[in-house]
Amino acid sequence: MENPAMKTFKMVRGMRDFLPEEAEMLRLIEDKARRIAQLYGYKEIITPVVESYELLAAKTGEEVRARMYAFKDLGGRKVALRPEFTASVARLVATTMRNEPKPLRLLCIGSLYRYDEPQKGRFREFWQSNFELIGSEKPEADAEIILLTNSLMKSVGLKNYAFKIGHVGVLRGILSREGLAEDAQNRALQLMDKKQYEDALSLVKDAGASEKCLTLLQKMVKVRGSNISKVLNEMKKLVEKYKEAYEAVNNLAEILELVSEAQKLDITVDAGFARGLEYYTGIIFEVYVPELDIALAGGGRYDRLVELFGGEPTPAVGVAHGIDRIMLALQEQKAPLKFQGEKTVMVIPVSEALNQEALRISEILRGEGIPVEVEVMGRKVAKALEDANRRGTPYVVIVGERELSEGAVTLRNMEKKEQSTVKIEELAKAIRTGPH
Ligand code: HAM
């Protein structure tokens, strides 16, 4: 009979293990995101991984909705694993945090779940740092979200990243004027998000849009470029007769002016740009690097979501940075983040009788903030030193009878292959100020 204990298990498709080096890199990027949050005044909140299906499904758009890990819990509630943070933040702002003074600047960091087709940079469990700025309808707020995204990309060491920016108000402004219901608009924008412009146009046509509008849309989806004022002028000319769309272009222009006065960014404005999520009402943007054809970050303005969840009408804008995609981009650009090398120490007793002393000295060093790995394999000094060498441990403390009788140990600088006798009370200082 098969012994169930002998069975080996594989990972579930779309999931990954992060081994120490990758885990360290993921956490380092999280640390950078937390630092950016501090610099821009964002406070971290922690929301649950499991939320009600209804909340998450409300405005995420067909694409994400169809890919949710949704199930009934044992109490019969329909729940899902969060595919993004924005719905949870909007829920909080509509309920528990409804009386908080505005603006509210909130940060979420954690794992998200989407049943996407696994491929390079696309996983079913992934990580985001998500920033939301709630309570302001002003272009300064949109500009801040773009600027902090730039700061994060810069601080992790990315090179050659670029922003793609558009405004859903432009296309929606045109489609609303043509009498298209929100549902048909959503479907058309979903198709545009996937760059299926022909299908989008035929959907718009079937929904009753005029020939004039179709010609306009055909022209519109081709308007893009990095000469910002030229692109904006072309857009303005095209939508002259569509008041809401015209105002949307103006709003985009205001935001871009604020951004470019504050920082020099690589920006492409794309008039036919759409994003899969349905809650956007204003500017939308994504960040790309030339080495990958997937976005490293995505965001935009969503002025009606909080209200939809029963809160006060509350304008909001935000962004989510794909932490694992940033990791991938750094690897592709051969610009890996480096941990600020801490001086670690290995403590080795020369005999079993000194194990207790080795532990005591290790605790003293840790108390001084020095990371210590203590020998726990019962190896002889030579073997343990070999191991320290293999791991690249810069310092080794050898605990021996003779030195100990004088309240001292041997401190060995592994790189220089030099050693000296150091009093225990001076050990931490000697390690910190080394080499000696
Ligand atoms: P999103 O564009 O769906 O926006 O996701 C943001 C980022 O998460 C993407 O640019 C990508 O880097 C990463 N991401 C998404 N799906 C995957 C995946 N399957 N594997 C790896 N990384 C992935 C949002 O989530 C919005 N909530 C952003 C937002 C915040 N808008 C306003 N506030």
Residues whose N, C-alpha, C, O or C-beta is under 5 A from the ligand:
A	BS01	HAM	P83 E84 F85 T86 R114 D116 G121 R122 F123 F126 F131 A295 L296 A297 G298 G299 G300 V317 G318 V319 A320 H321 G322 R325
